[in-house]
Amino acid sequence: MIMITTSMFRSARLVTRASVSVLQAVTSTPSSSIIVSCPTLLRNISPDSFSTSRGFKTSSVLGYDEDLFSASVLDGQKKYFIDLKQGQVKYVKISEVSNGKRATMMVDLEDLSSFSSKLMAAESGEEVGTLSAQRGRKSFDFKKSTTASGEQVIVTEKSAKEYRVYLSCEVIQELIKHLVNISDTYPTKQ
């Protein structure tokens, strides 16, 4: 058994949330203590090893993909982000933030030119077919719609799940300029 003060309990709870069983709370002293039984996880850990700092650390395995290009476009209450990322492959992350919610889709750099063409055609009102990604693991559908807030193109990414981004027609031309800039600046290797 190890005695952990309440100031250390938060750290202990985060580390051992699934395995800690609280046996007894002693509240008779000003710095109330909680007695915890977890012999397999805490047997070699002293109470001094718990810290109350809230630093965030990631290992190299959990690292983020490298940012190569970023742009944002504001349209009233909506904000759009276009980010070129480098992971195992280069891809463009297109995000829409509206009313505190974020919708995101990923387009491989090798599909960006076709994606931009289909987006431009859908914005002009043409019937646009499905864009199948070159890697074959996802596809994109484009549909123009009219709502009370104006015209928009709904882009649906179909992969393991479906992701939708609603692009206002007022900003599509500016978004396409950024996508073309990415295609020109970071060409795919053919």
Disulfide bonds with the S-S distance in Angstrom:
none
